[in-house]
């Protein structure tokens, strides 16, 4: 029912079949748009001319081989990193969440310990019962 739109990204040495972002478009207003995004680290082009829009309540899949720039693109869309050029616009009332691929230690603890800490009060009540 909703067409899949493919956007290729990567440098000219990579074929579009090996590096695509797939977005399922809907007729709903876009909450995030990116226009002509480019990212380079020094002379190395990570991706160029990426333009996309993500509608409200859309499910998005970014597919491609390791090292093609998927995580970098997500970091740019989330505002965690800057593009070399291009723009990202997020609708004012939109909240964007981003969970990093690798999570460091939180408060000197592991992620698991931090998650268990959030349940500490509940576990204490359970022990008393």
Beta strands, then each sheet from edge to edge (+ up, - down):
strand 1: 4-8
strand 2: 19-24
strand 3: 30-41
strand 4: 44-55
strand 5: 60-64
strand 6: 85-90
sheet 1: 1+ 2- 5+
sheet 2: 4+ 3- 6+
end
